């Protein structure tokens, strides 16, 4: 659905995006992450046709965004961080306007009614947008992105301004839409990305430093596959019992955290999955296991560790990859900067 090859964007001598490559298939929900100034917004604006590229190729469902912009854009619904709303219009009036602007061929009223019901803004259809809360304005922005039933949705911070209940509703909506749409989701709320996205692309300093499953990235960055178990038990008895579980390398008590319970750090041999065996051993002793958590890195920890690396090469080495050689355009950009500084 989305093919990006050797995408490069320069602003004068500043290299904003360098030789970016990725593919996204139909039905994927991709988390697109990067610190401020990393080039993330530049790439998203190029994907939507808002910005031109310096070199490379971007195809949307087979249509080149530069050579066939109209066909490519028909397949994209875009929700920027600040929704493009006309606040003096009523909600339905605004969505009718977007419908006409996009030259959609569906029956207008039925199509817009369906979207408003899906986004849960049908009860404010006749209210002025300027009188809506920030959360409802965000929903109206989401609705305009869905007009025309685009194959690809590009969502930039879609839950900004929403309360916790609304965030959960939008998160569930994104999951449902992912069954029939390709979704590129950018958010600074990494727990949100982890809850919705099966795959993440992390960009830093204009280059992609990671493109994988969150769990895989966590495994590559950490050799710690230990479990932390909270158990209602006698500390010394349970410590001995857990040590004899098949696949367990070592057990350490982390002390009493709440009345009558103890936390145990349980390290497995190699990458052995010991969860079931630990649970069965605790139950066989007639005790209760209150929680069993992985000690793996969270997506937030993965993101921080990769983006805090000083160079692209360092971040790639953290994941066990060989850093790719500099491209010609990167080398040329460095030469131009040096020449400019010497003048």
MARDREN-904496 format. One record per atom (N, C-alpha, C): residue in three letters; x, y, z. Coordinates in pm, whole numbers, padded with zeros to 5 digits, always signed. Layout:
N
ALAXYZ/...
END
This chain:
343
UNK+00082-00122+00000/UNK+00000+00000+00000/UNK+00085+00127+00000/UNK+00189+00129+00084/UNK+00279+00245+00091/UNK+00421+00195+00067/UNK+00486+00250-00037/UNK+00623+00213-00069/UNK+00709+00339-00069/UNK+00811+00339+00014/UNK+00903+00453+00022/UNK+01044+00401-00009/UNK+01105+00459-00112/UNK+01238+00415-00155/UNK+01334+00533-00162/UNK+01442+00524-00087/UNK+01550+00623-00094/UNK+01500+00767-00081/UNK+01401+00787+00006/UNK+01343+00920+00024/UNK+01443+01014+00091/UNK+01468+01127+00026/UNK+01559+01228+00078/UNK+01495+01365+00063/UNK+01508+01448+00165/UNK+01455+01584+00162/UNK+01559+01679+00218/UNK+01593+01781+00137/UNK+01689+01883+00180/UNK+01621+02020+00179/UNK+01656+02100+00281/UNK+01618+02240+00284/UNK+01747+02321+00271/UNK+01779+02363+00150/UNK+01908+02426+00127/UNK+02019+02326+00151/UNK+02107+02356+00247/UNK+02215+02262+00279/UNK+02178+02169+00394/UNK+02062+02193+00452/UNK+02020+02110+00566/UNK+01953+01981+00515/UNK+02009+01869+00557/UNK+01955+01739+00518/UNK+01855+01695+00624/UNK+01726+01712+00595/UNK+01620+01681+00693/UNK+01589+01533+00699/UNK+01587+01468+00581/UNK+01558+01325+00572/UNK+01656+01262+00476/UNK+01715+01150+00515/UNK+01821+01091+00435/UNK+01795+00945+00402/UNK+01772+00919+00274/UNK+01770+00782+00221/UNK+01681+00688+00303/UNK+01557+00728+00322/UNK+01462+00651+00403/UNK+01391+00547+00317/UNK+01382+00425+00368/UNK+01315+00316+00296/UNK+01223+00240+00391/UNK+01098+00218+00352/UNK+01009+00128+00425/UNK+00887+00096+00338/UNK+00823-00017+00369/UNK+00699-00059+00303/UNK+00594-00088+00409/UNK+00471-00052+00380/UNK+00360-00080+00471/UNK+00251-00151+00392/UNK+00205-00265+00443/UNK+00106-00345+00374/UNK-00036-00311+00419/UNK-00133-00353+00341/UNK-00273-00329+00374/UNK-00308-00395+00508/UNK-00379-00321+00592/UNK-00423-00374+00721/UNK-00324-00357+00833/UNK-00205-00305+00803/UNK-00106-00281+00909/UNK-00137-00150+00983/UNK-00114-00151+01113/UNK-00120-00029+01192/UNK+00022-00003+01241/UNK+00083+00101+01187/UNK+00224+00129+01212/UNK+00239+00248+01306/UNK+00320+00231+01408/UNK+00355+00342+01494/UNK+00478+00413+01438/UNK+00464+00542+01410/UNK+00572+00619+01349/UNK+00625+00714+01456/UNK+00747+00687+01504/UNK+00798+00757+01621/UNK+00927+00832+01591/UNK+00947+00940+01666/UNK+01071+01014+01655/UNK+01068+01136+01745/UNK+01182+01177+01799/UNK+01185+01299+01880/UNK+01159+01422+01795/UNK+01133+01535+01859/UNK+01112+01659+01784/UNK+01234+01691+01700/UNK+01208+01726+01573/UNK+01317+01761+01483/UNK+01384+01644+01416/UNK+01326+01524+01432/UNK+01389+01403+01376/UNK+01362+01385+01228/UNK+01260+01455+01174/UNK+01222+01437+01033/UNK+01090+01365+01017/UNK+01027+01332+01129/UNK+00902+01255+01124/UNK+00790+01332+01052/UNK+00770+01458+01090/UNK+00664+01538+01028/UNK+00693+01563+00881/UNK+00820+01579+00848/UNK+00858+01598+00708/UNK+00817+01478+00624/UNK+00845+01359+00674/UNK+00809+01237+00601/UNK+00657+01225+00587/UNK+00585+01253+00695/UNK+00439+01243+00690/UNK+00381+01343+00590/UNK+00437+01464+00584/UNK+00390+01565+00490/UNK+00422+01527+00345/UNK+00533+01457+00325/UNK+00566+01408+00190/UNK+00470+01297+00150/UNK+00439+01208+00245/UNK+00346+01098+00215/UNK+00209+01150+00173/UNK+00167+01261+00232/UNK+00035+01317+00199/UNK+00038+01407+00076/UNK+00157+01434+00022/UNK+00167+01520-00095/UNK+00176+01668-00062/UNK+00183+01699+00067/UNK+00190+01839+00108/UNK+00327+01899+00080/UNK+00432+01819+00093/UNK+00568+01861+00063/UNK+00623+01780-00053/UNK+00709+01842-00132/UNK+00778+01768-00238/UNK+00903+01703-00178/UNK+00956+01605-00250/UNK+01078+01540-00204/UNK+01196+01583-00291/UNK+01316+01574-00237/UNK+01435+01612-00312/UNK+01475+01500-00407/UNK+01471+01377-00357/UNK+01499+01260-00440/UNK+01434+01138-00376/UNK+01426+01031-00455/UNK+01363+00909-00406/UNK+01226+00889-00468/UNK+01148+00801-00406/UNK+01019+00763-00462/UNK+00921+00729-00351/UNK+00799+00778-00364/UNK+00691+00744-00272/UNK+00571+00700-00354/UNK+00522+00579-00330/UNK+00404+00528-00401/UNK+00294+00495-00302/UNK+00174+00539-00335/UNK+00055+00511-00256/UNK-00035+00420-00338/UNK-00048+00295-00296/UNK-00127+00196-00371/UNK-00083+00190-00517/UNK+00048+00201-00538/UNK+00103+00190-00674/UNK+00114+00321-00749/UNK+00056+00430-00697/UNK+00060+00559-00765/UNK+00169+00647-00704/UNK+00255+00698-00789/UNK+00364+00784-00745/UNK+00307+00918-00697/UNK+00345+00961-00577/UNK+00288+01082-00518/UNK+00327+01207-00596/UNK+00437+01202-00672/UNK+00481+01316-00751/UNK+00425+01313-00893/UNK+00419+01194-00951/UNK+00375+01183-01090/UNK+00222+01174-01103/UNK+00157+01110-01004/UNK+00010+01097-01006/UNK-00048+01143-00872/UNK-00028+01271-00838/UNK-00070+01318-00706/UNK-00219+01305-00678/UNK-00302+01328-00779/UNK-00447+01323-00757/UNK-00492+01181-00722/UNK-00443+01082-00797/UNK-00481+00943-00770/UNK-00426+00896-00635/UNK-00303+00937-00604/UNK-00241+00896-00477/UNK-00318+00957-00359/UNK-00352+01086-00369/UNK-00417+01155-00257/UNK-00560+01105-00233/UNK-00624+01051-00337/UNK-00759+00996-00320/UNK-00760+00882-00220/UNK-00647+00818-00205/UNK-00637+00699-00120/UNK-00588+00731+00020/UNK-00575+00860+00052/UNK-00520+00901+00181/UNK-00621+00986+00258/UNK-00636+00954+00386/UNK-00708+01041+00478/UNK-00608+01089+00581/UNK-00602+01220+00601/UNK-00496+01277+00687/UNK-00555+01358+00800/UNK-00513+01325+00922/UNK-00548+01404+01039/UNK-00420+01464+01097/UNK-00392+01593+01069/UNK-00274+01655+01128/UNK-00296+01682+01276/UNK-00188+01718+01345/UNK-00197+01741+01489/UNK-00298+01851+01522/UNK-00300+01956+01439/UNK-00401+02061+01454/UNK-00499+02043+01339/UNK-00620+01992+01365/UNK-00716+01962+01257/UNK-00749+02086+01175/UNK-00760+02071+01043/UNK-00787+02184+00953/UNK-00936+02219+00952/UNK-00984+02284+01056/UNK-01127+02311+01072/UNK-01162+02456+01037/UNK-01282+02473+00983/UNK-01339+02607+00964/UNK-01438+02627+01079/UNK-01395+02698+01181/UNK-01469+02700+01307/UNK-01602+02775+01301/UNK-01623+02855+01195/UNK-01751+02926+01183/UNK-01855+02844+01109/UNK-01819+02722+01070/UNK-01914+02631+01007/UNK-01973+02538+01111/UNK-02092+02486+01082/UNK-02148+02379+01163/UNK-02082+02248+01122/UNK-02090+02149+01209/UNK-02020+02022+01186/UNK-02062+01959+01053/UNK-02193+01944+01033/UNK-02239+01881+00908/UNK-02202+01967+00786/UNK-02214+02097+00801/UNK-02180+02188+00692/UNK-02034+02171+00653/UNK-01947+02161+00753/UNK-01804+02144+00727/UNK-01775+02011+00658/UNK-01838+01903+00705/UNK-01814+01772+00645/UNK-01870+01766+00503/UNK-01982+01836+00478/UNK-02035+01846+00340/UNK-01933+01916+00250/UNK-01871+02021+00304/UNK-01770+02096+00229/UNK-01651+02006+00194/UNK-01603+01929+00291/UNK-01490+01838+00267/UNK-01529+01731+00165/UNK-01651+01682+00175/UNK-01702+01582+00080/UNK-01693+01635-00063/UNK-01741+01759-00083/UNK-01737+01820-00217/UNK-01594+01847-00260/UNK-01509+01890-00166/UNK-01370+01920-00198/UNK-01296+01796-00247/UNK-01327+01682-00185/UNK-01263+01556-00223/UNK-01327+01489-00345/UNK-01438+01547-00392/UNK-01509+01492-00509/UNK-01547+01346-00488/UNK-01602+01318-00370/UNK-01642+01182-00335/UNK-01767+01143-00413/UNK-01774+01017-00455/UNK-01885+00969-00538/UNK-01995+00899-00459/UNK-01975+00875-00328/UNK-02077+00808-00248/UNK-02199+00899-00227/UNK-02315+00842-00193/UNK-02430+00925-00154/UNK-02392+01012-00034/UNK-02402+01143-00050/UNK-02345+01236+00048/UNK-02403+01219+00188/UNK-02533+01230+00203/UNK-02593+01229+00337/UNK-02567+01098+00410/UNK-02588+00987+00340/UNK-02570+00856+00403/UNK-02425+00836+00445/UNK-02332+00880+00361/UNK-02189+00862+00390/UNK-02149+00944+00511/UNK-02190+01070+00515/UNK-02153+01158+00627/UNK-02223+01114+00756/UNK-02348+01071+00745/UNK-02418+01020+00864/UNK-02346+00900+00923/UNK-02299+00811+00837/UNK-02229+00691+00883/UNK-02100+00727+00957/UNK-02025+00823+00902/UNK-01899+00865+00964/UNK-01925+00933+01098/UNK-02025+01023+01102/UNK-02054+01093+01228/UNK-02097+00996+01337/UNK-02172+00894+01299/UNK-02213+00794+01396/UNK-02093+00713+01445/UNK-02003+00680+01353/UNK-01884+00602+01387/UNK-01794+00680+01484/UNK-01779+00810+01460/UNK-01692+00894+01543/UNK-01765+00947+01666/UNK-01896+00924+01670/UNK-01981+00969+01783/UNK-01987+01121+01794/UNK-02015+01183+01677/UNK-02039+01327+01677/UNK-02173+01360+01612/UNK-02258+01257+01590/UNK-02387+01281+01525/UNK-02477+01373+01606/UNK-02461+01373+01740/UNK-02547+01456+01825/UNK-02503+01603+01826/UNK-02387+01635+01764/UNK-02344+01775+01755/UNK-02339+01821+01609/UNK-02409+01750+01522/UNK-02403+01776+01378/UNK-02440+01920+01341/UNK-02531+01980+01417/UNK-02580+02114+01382/UNK-02523+02224+01473/UNK-02415+02193+01543/UNK-02351+02293+01628/UNK-02232+02356+01557/UNK-02207+02484+01587/UNK-02089+02550+01531/UNK-01963+02487+01587/UNK-01864+02466+01502/UNK-01740+02403+01545/UNK-01670+02485+01652/UNK-01680+02619+01643/UNK-01610+02703+01740/UNK-01669+02691+01881/UNK-01790+02636+01890/UNK-01852+02617+02022/UNK-01828+02478+02080/UNK-01751+02395+02009/UNK-01723+02260+02056/UNK-01597+02259+02144/UNK-01588+02162+02232/UNK-01468+02144+02313/UNK-01353+02099+02223/UNK-01232+02106+02277/UNK-01115+02064+02200/UNK-01124+01917+02160/UNK-01177+01835+02250/UNK-01192+01693+02220/UNK-01285+01667+02104/UNK-01397+01740+02101/UNK-01493+01721+01991/UNK-01439+01779+01861/UNK-01362+01886+01868/UNK-01299+01937+01746/UNK-01204+01833+01688/UNK-01133+01763+01777/UNK-01043+01657+01732/UNK-01122+01546+01662/UNK-01239+01515+01714/UNK-01324+01413+01652/UNK-01372+01457+01513/UNK-01406+01585+01501/UNK-01449+01637+01370/UNK-01333+01625+01271/UNK-01212+01654+01319/UNK-01094+01638+01234/UNK-01076+01494+01190/UNK-01101+01401+01281/UNK-01093+01258+01250/UNK-01198+01223+01144/UNK-01317+01279+01158/UNK-01426+01252+01063/UNK-01389+01296+00921/UNK-01328+01416+00910/UNK-01292+01464+00775/UNK-01189+01373+00710/UNK-01102+01311+00791/UNK-01002+01220+00736/UNK-01065+01094+00679/UNK-01183+01058+00731/UNK-01250+00935+00687/UNK-01340+00955+00567/UNK-01368+01078+00530/UNK-01457+01104+00417/UNK-01395+01051+00289/UNK-01473+00976+00214/UNK-01425+00911+00092/UNK-01375+00770+00116/UNK-01380+00726+00244/UNK-01335+00592+00281/UNK-01197+00560+00224/UNK-01095+00641+00259/UNK-00960+00621+00204/UNK-00899+00490+00253/UNK-00812+00433+00168/UNK-00745+00307+00204/UNK-00642+00328+00314/UNK-00583+00448+00316/UNK-00472+00476+00407/UNK-00508+00594+00496/UNK-00489+00578+00626/UNK-00512+00686+00721/UNK-00378+00725+00784/UNK-00347+00853+00777/UNK-00226+00905+00841/UNK-00271+00994+00955/UNK-00244+00952+01078/UNK-00296+01018+01197/UNK-00181+01073+01281/UNK-00176+01204+01293/UNK-00070+01270+01369/UNK-00126+01317+01502/UNK-00088+01251+01609/UNK-00137+01283+01745/UNK-00290+01288+01750/UNK-00359+01178+01715/UNK-00505+01181+01704/UNK-00580+01196+01836/UNK-00514+01173+01950/UNK-00585+01181+02078/UNK-00549+01305+02158/UNK-00483+01401+02094/UNK-00448+01526+02164/UNK-00576+01596+02210/UNK-00581+01632+02338/UNK-00695+01706+02390/UNK-00812+01622+02436/UNK-00801+01490+02421/UNK-00911+01403+02462/UNK-00894+01359+02607/UNK-01007+01335+02674/UNK-00998+01285+02810/UNK-00973+01134+02807/UNK-00938+01071+02920/UNK-00902+00928+02919/UNK-01007+00837+02857/UNK-01134+00865+02882/UNK-01241+00782+02824/UNK-01244+00797+02672/UNK-01229+00920+02624/UNK-01229+00944+02479/UNK-01106+00882+02413/UNK-00992+00885+02484/UNK-00870+00824+02429/UNK-00891+00674+02405/UNK-00953+00607+02500/UNK-00980+00464+02486/UNK-01074+00439+02369/UNK-01176+00526+02353/UNK-01271+00511+02243/UNK-01203+00527+02108/UNK-01115+00630+02096/UNK-01043+00652+01970/UNK-00945+00539+01944/UNK-00881+00490+02050/UNK-00787+00378+02036/UNK-00861+00255+01983/UNK-00978+00227+02037/UNK-01058+00113+01989/UNK-01103+00135+01845/UNK-01136+00260+01812/UNK-01177+00292+01675/UNK-01063+00266+01578/UNK-00942+00308+01615/UNK-00825+00286+01529/UNK-00803+00136+01508/UNK-00819+00057+01614/UNK-00803-00089+01601/UNK-00904-00148+01506/UNK-01030-00099+01513/UNK-01134-00149+01422/UNK-01106-00107+01278/UNK-01066+00018+01260/UNK-01037+00068+01125/UNK-00919-00006+01063/UNK-00827-00053+01147/UNK-00710-00125+01097/UNK-00742-00256+01029/UNK-00864-00307+01048/UNK-00902-00432+00981/UNK-00924-00410+00832/UNK-00957-00287+00791/UNK-00986-00258+00651/UNK-00902-00144+00594/UNK-00820-00082+00679/UNK-00738+00030+00634/UNK-00593+00008+00675/UNK-00505+00074+00602/UNK-00366+00084+00645/UNK-00354+00212+00726/UNK-00294+00204+00845/UNK-00289+00321+00934/UNK-00146+00351+00975/UNK-00108+00477+00958/UNK+00020+00526+01008/UNK-00012+00620+01123/UNK+00030+00583+01242/UNK-00007+00656+01364/UNK+00116+00715+01431/UNK+00114+00846+01446/UNK+00223+00914+01516/UNK+00170+00967+01648/UNK+00242+00940+01756/UNK+00200+00987+01887/UNK+00320+00994+01980/UNK+00316+01093+02072/UNK+00418+01099+02176/UNK+00380+01017+02297/UNK+00257+00964+02297/UNK+00212+00879+02407/UNK+00247+00735+02369/UNK+00362+00688+02412/UNK+00413+00560+02364/UNK+00333+00442+02414/UNK+00266+00456+02528/UNK+00178+00348+02574/UNK+00063+00329+02477/UNK+00020+00437+02414/UNK-00086+00432+02314/UNK-00040+00356+02190/UNK+00082+00386+02146/UNK+00140+00315+02031/UNK+00153+00167+02062/UNK+00201+00134+02181/UNK+00221-00005+02220/UNK+00089-00080+02226/UNK-00019-00012+02264/UNK-00149-00076+02276/UNK-00213-00104+02140/UNK-00181-00022+02039/UNK-00252-00029+01911/UNK-00168-00089+01799/UNK-00038-00059+01797/UNK+00045-00091+01681/UNK+00121-00223+01699/UNK+00125-00300+01593/UNK+00200-00425+01593/UNK+00345-00403+01551/UNK+00369-00292+01482/UNK+00502-00263+01430/UNK+00533-00116+01449/UNK+00658-00084+01478/UNK+00696+00056+01495/UNK+00815+00089+01405/UNK+00813+00213+01355/UNK+00926+00268+01280/UNK+00977+00386+01361/UNK+01104+00384+01397/UNK+01162+00491+01476/UNK+01263+00567+01391/UNK+01244+00699+01383/UNK+01333+00783+01304/UNK+01405+00880+01396/UNK+01532+00904+01367/UNK+01609+01002+01444/UNK+01713+01066+01353/UNK+01724+01197+01362/UNK+01820+01273+01281/UNK+01807+01241+01133/UNK+01681+01227+01088/UNK+01655+01210+00945/UNK+01670+01071+00890/UNK+01701+00973+00976/UNK+01721+00836+00927/UNK+01642+00737+01013/UNK+01600+00629+00951/UNK+01531+00524+01025/UNK+01634+00442+01103/UNK+01614+00436+01234/UNK+01708+00360+01317/UNK+01650+00225+01360/UNK+01518+00209+01345/UNK+01456+00081+01382/UNK+01325+00065+01309/UNK+01296-00057+01267/UNK+01169-00091+01201/UNK+01140-00236+01234/UNK+01057-00257+01336/UNK+01034-00395+01382/UNK+00916-00400+01478/UNK+00888-00520+01529/UNK+00788-00537+01634/UNK+00843-00480+01764/UNK+00760-00417+01847/UNK+00809-00364+01976/UNK+00876-00470+02061/UNK+00819-00593+02062/UNK+00875-00700+02144/UNK+01014-00740+02094/UNK+01030-00741+01960/UNK+01159-00779+01903/UNK+01266-00676+01937/UNK+01228-00548+01930/UNK+01323-00441+01965/UNK+01363-00453+02111/UNK+01266-00483+02197/UNK+01295-00500+02339/UNK+01392-00615+02361/UNK+01370-00725+02291/UNK+01458-00843+02304/UNK+01601-00810+02259/UNK+01612-00732+02151/UNK+01744-00701+02097/UNK+01822-00606+02187/UNK+01750-00521+02260/UNK+01817-00422+02344/UNK+01844-00473+02485/UNK+01781-00583+02520/UNK+01797-00631+02658/UNK+01811-00782+02661/UNK+01905-00828+02738/UNK+01921-00972+02760/UNK+01846-01016+02886/UNK+01774-00923+02946/UNK+01704-00951+03071/UNK+01563-01002+03041/UNK+01544-01132+03049/UNK+01413-01191+03025/UNK+01352-01242+03155/UNK+01394-01183+03265/UNK+01347-01229+03395/UNK+01200-01193+03418/UNK+01140-01266+03513/UNK+01003-01240+03555/UNK+01003-01189+03698/UNK+00906-01103+03727/UNK+00886-01059+03865/UNK+00750-01112+03909/UNK+00750-01199+04011/UNK+00627-01262+04061/UNK+00596-01213+04201/UNK+00471-01175+04224/UNK+00425-01138+04358/UNK+00337-01252+04410/UNK+00380-01312+04522/UNK+00316-01435+04569/UNK+00282-01424+04718/UNK+00163-01471+04754/UNK+00125-01484+04895/UNK+00188-01613+04947/UNK+00287-01602+05036/UNK+00361-01722+05073/UNK+00455-01695+05190/UNK+00519-01804+05233/UNK+00633-01794+05323/UNK+00757-01773+05236/UNK+00834-01670+05266/UNK+00944-01630+05177/UNK+01044-01742+05152/UNK+01098-01801+05258/UNK+01204-01901+05242/UNK+01154-02028+05173/UNK+01031-02073+05208/UNK+00976-02194+05146/UNK+00957-02175+04996/UNK+00900-02059+04957/UNK+00875-02034+04814/UNK+01006-02015+04738/UNK+01104-01955+04801/UNK+01233-01935+04737/UNK+01293-02070+04697/UNK+01289-02167+04787/UNK+01341-02300+04757/UNK+01257-02371+04651/UNK+01125-02354+04659/UNK+01036-02420+04563/UNK+01060-02369+04421/UNK+01079-02238+04405/UNK+01097-02180+04272/UNK+01233-02218+04212/UNK+01331-02238+04295/UNK+01465-02274+04246/UNK+01467-02408+04174/UNK+01371-02495+04207/UNK+01369-02629+04148/UNK+01280-02639+04025/UNK+01220-02526+03981/UNK+01137-02527+03860/UNK+01227-02547+03739/UNK+01185-02638+03650/UNK+01265-02665+03530/UNK+01274-02540+03444/UNK+01395-02505+03402/UNK+01415-02387+03317/UNK+01453-02263+03394/UNK+01447-02270+03529/UNK+01483-02154+03611/UNK+01633-02156+03639/UNK+01699-02044+03612/UNK+01843-02032+03634/UNK+01872-01982+03776/UNK+01797-01882+03819/UNK+01819-01828+03954/UNK+01692-01758+04003/UNK+01680-01749+04137/UNK+01566-01682+04200/UNK+01619-01594+04312/UNK+01567-01472+04319/UNK+01606-01381+04426/UNK+01482-01315+04484/UNK+01474-01313+04617/UNK+01362-01245+04682/UNK+01387-01094+04681/UNK+01282-01018+04646/UNK+01291-00872+04643/UNK+01220-00812+04765/UNK+01183-00899+04859/UNK+01125-00851+04984/UNK+00974-00840+04983/UNK+00921-00800+05098/UNK+00776-00788+05116/UNK+00729-00653+05063/UNK+00634-00655+04968/UNK+00582-00532+04909/UNK+00445-00494+04964/UNK+00370-00593+05005/UNK+00241-00569+05070/UNK+00216-00685+05165/UNK+00126-00664+05262/UNK+00106-00762+05367/UNK+00091-00906+05320/UNK+00178-00994+05370/UNK+00167-01137+05341/UNK+00219-01180+05206/UNK+00277-01088+05129/UNK+00326-01124+04995/UNK+00475-01091+04983/UNK+00540-01162+04890/UNK+00680-01135+04859/UNK+00697-01131+04707/UNK+00787-01045+04662/UNK+00821-01038+04520/UNK+00948-01118+04495/UNK+00947-01194+04385/UNK+01063-01276+04350/UNK+01107-01244+04207/UNK+01237-01221+04190/UNK+01295-01201+04058/UNK+01344-01337+04009/UNK+01282-01388+03903/UNK+01308-01523+03855/UNK+01374-01515+03718/UNK+01496-01562+03707/UNK+01571-01556+03581/UNK+01568-01692+03513/UNK+01524-01697+03386/UNK+01519-01826+03314/UNK+01653-01861+03250/UNK+01669-01987+03215/UNK+01786-02029+03139/UNK+01765-01990+02993/UNK+01864-01927+02932/UNK+01856-01880+02794/UNK+01726-01802+02773/UNK+01648-01841+02671/UNK+01521-01771+02644/UNK+01401-01859+02677/UNK+01416-01946+02774/UNK+01309-02041+02811/UNK+01188-01967+02866/UNK+01069-02008+02820/UNK+00944-01951+02872/UNK+00904-02033+02995/UNK+00917-01973+03112/UNK+00894-02046+03237/UNK+00765-02004+03306/UNK+00684-01922+03241/UNK+00564-01868+03308/UNK+00469-01977+03356/UNK+00439-02073+03267/UNK+00344-02179+03302/UNK+00400-02265+03416/UNK+00528-02299+03406/UNK+00590-02384+03507/UNK+00593-02314+03644/UNK+00620-02184+03646/UNK+00621-02108+03771/UNK+00481-02104+03831/UNK+00383-02077+03747/UNK+00245-02071+03795/UNK+00203-02206+03857/UNK+00234-02316+03787/UNK+00195-02449+03836/UNK+00266-02482+03967/UNK+00391-02442+03983/UNK+00465-02471+04105/UNK+00403-02395+04224/UNK+00367-02269+04201/UNK+00305-02190+04309/UNK+00171-02251+04350/UNK+00089-02289+04252/UNK-00042-02348+04280/UNK-00026-02482+04351/UNK+00074-02560+04311/UNK+00095-02692+04373/UNK+00130-02680+04522/UNK+00180-02564+04563/UNK+00212-02539+04703/UNK+00093-02478+04777/UNK-00019-02467+04706/UNK-00140-02412+04768/UNK-00133-02262+04792/UNK-00049-02192+04717/UNK-00032-02049+04735/UNK-00093-01972+04618/UNK-00108-01840+04637/UNK-00169-01756+04533/UNK-00064-01665+04470/UNK-00066-01661+04336/UNK+00023-01571+04264/UNK-00060-01449+04223/UNK-00024-01333+04275/UNK-00103-01212+04254/UNK-00066-01138+04126/UNK+00059-01150+04083/UNK+00099-01088+03956/UNK+00225-01157+03905/UNK+00238-01156+03772/UNK+00356-01215+03708/UNK+00389-01126+03588/UNK+00495-01050+03599/UNK+00528-00950+03497/UNK+00666-00975+03437/UNK+00675-00944+03307/UNK+00803-00952+03238/UNK+00890-00834+03279/UNK+01018-00858+03283/UNK+01113-00751+03317/UNK+01173-00688+03192/UNK+01106-00712+03076/UNK+01156-00659+02949/UNK+01142-00507+02945/UNK+01217-00445+02851/UNK+01208-00301+02832/UNK+01073-00265+02771/UNK+01015-00156+02817/UNK+00892-00105+02757/UNK+00928-00032+02627/UNK+00827-00001+02545/UNK+00851+00073+02421/UNK+00913+00209+02452/UNK+00870+00272+02560/UNK+00927+00401+02599/UNK+01076+00388+02629/UNK+01115+00282+02700/UNK+01257+00260+02730/UNK+01337+00231+02603/UNK+01277+00153+02512/UNK+01341+00124+02383/UNK+01364+00253+02306/UNK+01260+00336+02299/UNK+01267+00462+02225/UNK+01377+00553+02281/UNK+01379+00567+02413/UNK+01478+00655+02475/UNK+01620+00604+02452/UNK+01638+00474+02465/UNK+01773+00418+02450/UNK+01825+00437+02308/UNK+01738+00419+02209/UNK+01780+00431+02070/UNK+01803+00577+02030/UNK+01712+00666+02071/UNK+01723+00806+02028/UNK+01825+00885+02107/UNK+01869+00832+02221/UNK+01972+00901+02299/UNK+02113+00864+02252/UNK+02123+00767+02163/UNK+02253+00733+02106/UNK+02308+00854+02031/UNK+02438+00875+02041/UNK+02500+00995+01982/UNK+02492+00995+01830/UNK+02508+00879+01769/UNK+02511+00872+01623/UNK+02418+00761+01572/UNK+02392+00766+01442/UNK+02313+00661+01376/UNK+02381+00526+01393/UNK+02514+00526+01377/UNK+02589+00402+01387/UNK+02574+00338+01526/UNK+02575+00421+01630/UNK+02561+00370+01766/UNK+02423+00309+01789/UNK+02320+00374+01739/UNK+02185+00321+01759/UNK+02167+00189+01686/UNK+02227+00176+01567/UNK+02218+00050+01493/UNK+02294-00062+01564/UNK+02409-00028+01624/UNK+02486-00128+01695/UNK+02412-00180+01819/UNK+02335-00093+01882/UNK+02255-00135+01997/UNK+02159-00248+01960/UNK+02112-00245+01835/UNK+02019-00348+01788/UNK+02090-00465+01723/UNK+02223-00459+01720/UNK+02299-00570+01662/UNK+02310-00563+01511/UNK+02279-00443+01452/UNK+02290-00427+01307/UNK+02421-00358+01273/UNK+02470-00387+01153/UNK+02583-00311+01101/UNK+02528-00181+01046/UNK+02591-00070+01079/UNK+02547+00060+01028/UNK+02567+00064+00877/UNK+02470+00123+00806/UNK+02481+00135+00662/UNK+02579+00247+00629/UNK+02651+00232+00518/UNK+02747+00337+00480/UNK+02675+00466+00444/UNK+02744+00577+00455/UNK+02684+00705+00420/UNK+02648+00707+00272/UNK+02536+00771+00241/UNK+02495+00783+00102/UNK+02570+00900+00039/UNK+02566+00905-00095/UNK+02634+01013-00166/UNK+02578+01149-00127/UNK+02447+01157-00112/UNK+02386+01287-00080/UNK+02426+01333+00060/UNK+02444+01237+00154/UNK+02490+01274+00288/UNK+02633+01329+00283/UNK+02717+01261+00207/UNK+02856+01305+00195/UNK+02861+01443+00131/UNK+02781+01463+00024/UNK+02779+01590-00045/UNK+02729+01701+00047/UNK+02626+01669+00128/UNK+02571+01768+00222/UNK+02677+01810+00323/UNK+02756+01713+00372/UNK+02861+01745+00468/UNK+02967+01835+00405/UNK+03000+01808+00277/UNK+03099+01890+00206/UNK+03049+02033+00192/UNK+02917+02046+00156/UNK+02859+02179+00136/UNK+02858+02259+00266/UNK+02827+02189+00377/UNK+02825+02256+00507/UNK+02965+02304+00544/UNK+03064+02217+00520/UNK+03203+02253+00552/UNK+03248+02374+00468/UNK+03212+02373+00339/UNK+03250+02484+00250/UNK+03186+02614+00294/UNK+03057+02602+00338/UNK+02984+02720+00384/UNK+03048+02778+00509/UNK+03092+02689+00601/UNK+03154+02734+00725/UNK+03290+02798+00700/UNK+03360+02754+00593/UNK+03493+02806+00563/UNK+03490+02940+00490/UNK+03373+02976+00434/UNK+03363+03102+00359/UNK+03364+03223+00452/
END
